[in-house]
Amino acid sequence: MAAFEEVERRRKSNTFVIFLAAFATIGGFLFGYDIGVIGGVKDMDTFRLVFDMPLRSNCSGNSSLQTEKLKSDCKDIEIILGWIVGSFSLGCLVGALVAGVISEKLGRKKTIIIGGLMFVVGGTVQSASVGIWMILLGRVIAGVGVGVMSMVVPVYNAEVSPKDIRGRLVSLQQLSITAGIMVSFLVNVGCAHFEIGWRIALGLQCVFAITLILGMILLPESPRWLVKRGLDDEAQHVLQRLRIRGKSDTVSLVVTEELRDIQDTVAKERNMKPATWAELLGPKMRKRMFVGFFIQLFQQYTGMNVIMYYSTTLFGLIGVSEYVATALTGIINFLATIAAVYLVDYVLWSSQLTSTGID
């Protein structure tokens, strides 16, 4: 009977942690949504008319029928649209660089909230834009917020998760990104032909960001960060809340053991000399660094980002319904990620990388 109660408590605990982690990964959802939504918005006629841009249909037609001015305008607009798309990634870079420092000082929870607030500001500026400069500014601000959340959310998920499901919960970040891409593609299908459809598509992301902010206010702080700040009693209370939905002496023992492990790890880290960038090329870290670097590099070289940002343009050029075809691409991308999340804790990493062409 005691064994059954223990299993039931662990099941309820895992359910709560999964909910917590899934909620935190709304930050990843926002990343995916902003990636996908701009690809459709930039090709909407209603968007281009507001900013006095030539319509995509005029620029993609027979070049022999185009005036020299139209050709020049189309070329200039493509450069501007490239900056609109790329400015978000620029903001993400800045956010990612400062996220570690902020999260160590303020905590994972507050840092995610700050990232969410920046995203709300950026999304609001984008949806209310009356000039190109506002779109660029809004996307940079939103990018900074997403860069912060993209760095901190996986750390938060890892630090609140039990070991047996940690891999799947951390991989929820990628699942939420592809979910955001899919939803944004579907939103673009519904908004493409409305006069303010592009404003709705850009503004809708603020709703998700506000949901994240309100939810994170209620969620606990990372127990590992609390231990690093000397708040051991509070860390123990958080672990009790995370690990078991109930009370028993056995539960207290489980929490005490995990707290002790965290304390030992933090103590060892404090006794280590400060890490340097040069250590990445040292004999102990070189292989790991190169594996991580080239996995990310080759992932980008698959060309998937081009599909995400310019799918409506590409599908339009080959004569298919661009928004519907793009939505189908997003759905397939999301379903493939679900399979990856399921496999991540059941297949050896080396086997999984080999099967995807990276060994």
C-alpha positions, -999 to +999 in steps of 0.1 A: +000+000+000+028+024+009+045+016-024+013+024-043+009+057-025+045+066-033+040+059-070+008+080-070+025+109-053+053+108-078+028+107-107+011+138-093+044+155-088+055+148-124+022+161-137+027+193-118+063+197-130+052+190-166+025+217-164+050+241-149+076+234-176+050+236-204+038+269-191+074+283-189+080+273-225+054+298-237+087+318-241+097+293-268+062+296-283+067+333-287+100+328-304+084+304-329+053+327-334+074+357-342+096+337-366+065+325-385+042+355-384+066+379-401+070+356-431+034+359-439+028+395-428+056+409-450+038+395-481+003+407-472-010+433-496-027+452-467+007+455-450+026+467-480-001+493-489+002+509-454+040+513-459+037+523-496+055+492-508+049+476-542+027+446-540+045+412-542+024+402-572+037+433-591+073+425-582+071+388-590+055+393-624+071+393-659+101+416-655+099+427-692+065+444-683+079+462-653+091+498-655+126+507-644+111+525-614+091+494-603+122+472-607+142+496-585+114+499-559+111+461-557+148+457-552+149+484-525+119+468-507+135+434-506+164+449-488+141+466-463+121+434-458+154+416-452+162+441-424+127+437-410+132+399-409+168+400-397+163+427-370+145+402-348+175+378-348+198+408-340+177+415-309+178+378-300+216+379-301+217+408-277+191+392-254+210+359-253+243+376-244+228+394-214+204+367-202+230+347-182+241+377-162+205+388-155+193+354-145+222+349-121+215+382-103+177+383-104+168+346-107+153+325-135+117+335-127+122+373-128+144+371-159+117+352-178+091+378-167+114+406-179+118+389-212+080+386-215+075+423-207+100+432-234+082+410-259+049+427-250+064+461-257+080+449-290+048+432-301+027+463-293+051+486-313+050+462-343+012+460-344+008+497-340+035+506-366+029+536-389+064+535-403+092+511-412+113+524-383+086+513-359+085+478-373+123+476-370+123+489-335+095+466-324+112+436-338+145+444-321+128+449-288+108+417-291+140+399-302+158+409-271+129+396-250+129+363-269+167+360-267+165+363-229+137+337-226+153+313-251+184+312-228+167+310-194+136+289-200+156+257-208+177+263-177+146+268-156+130+237-169+162+217-162+165+230-126+129+223-116+126+188-133+133+154-117+161+135-134+138+108-149+119+133-172+144+161-174+154+154-210+118+155-223+110+187-203+140+205-216+131+195-252+097+210-247+114+243-255+119+232-291+084+217-293+069+250-282+089+269-308+075+247-336+041+250-321+044+288-322+055+286-359+025+264-367+000+287-350+015+318-366+011+302-400-025+293-393-032+329-380-017+343-412-042+321-432-071+338-414-057+373-414-042+376-449-071+393-466-083+416-438-074+453-439-060+452-404-052+415-405-015+421-403-019+442-372-040+414-356-014+388-365+014+408-349-006+419-319-019+385-310+016+375-298+012+400-269-017+379-255+005+349-252+033+370-236+009+385-210-003+349-202+033+339-196+040+369-174+009+363-152+016+326-149+053+330-140+043+353-111+026+323-096+053+297-104+082+289-080+118+300-084+145+275-094+156+256-063+192+256-076+193+294-079+179+297-044+207+275-030+233+296-049+219+327-031+220+310+003+182+305+005+183+269+014+150+268+034+131+284+005+147+259-019+136+230+003+100+244+003+101+247-035+114+211-039+086+198-015+061+216-037+076+203-069+084+167-061+054+155-041+018+165-040+012+153-005+030+147+028+050+117+042+083+110+058+095+093+026+087+124+007+107+145+031+137+122+027+135+124-012+135+162-010+163+163+016+185+141-006+179+162-037+186+194-017+218+179-004+229+170-040+222+206-051+241+220-022+271+198-029+271+207-065+269+244-058+297+241-032+320+224-057+313+251-083+322+278-058+355+261-051+364+258-088+385+286-104+365+309-127+359+294-162+376+310-192+367+309-229+401+293-236+389+262-217+365+254-245+395+245-267+412+225-239+415+187-241+386+181-217+361+203-235+373+204-271+352+175-283+320+185-265+324+221-278+329+210-314+299+185-312+276+213-299+289+239-323+286+218-355+252+203-345+239+239-344+258+249-375+246+221-397+210+225-383+210+260-397+226+249-430+196+226-437+179+258-449+149+255-426+151+291-415+147+302-451+115+281-453+101+296-421+108+332-431+101+331-468+077+302-473+049+323-486+072+339-512+086+305-522+052+288-525+038+318-543+065+316-570+056+280-578+019+288-582+004+272-551-018+287-524+010+302-504-006+306-470-023+272-470+009+255-482+029+273-455+004+263-428+008+226-439+046+230-436+042+243-401+019+214-391+044+188-404+073+206-386+053+205-354+044+168-357+080+159-364+091+176-332+066+157-312+083+125-323+117+139-313+105+148-278+092+113-273+125+097-286+149+120-267+148+100-234+145+065-250+171+066-278+209+070-272+221+104-282+247+090-306+221+068-323+197+097-327+223+120-342+235+093-366+199+088-378+196+125-386+229+126-405+251+141-378+278+117-364 
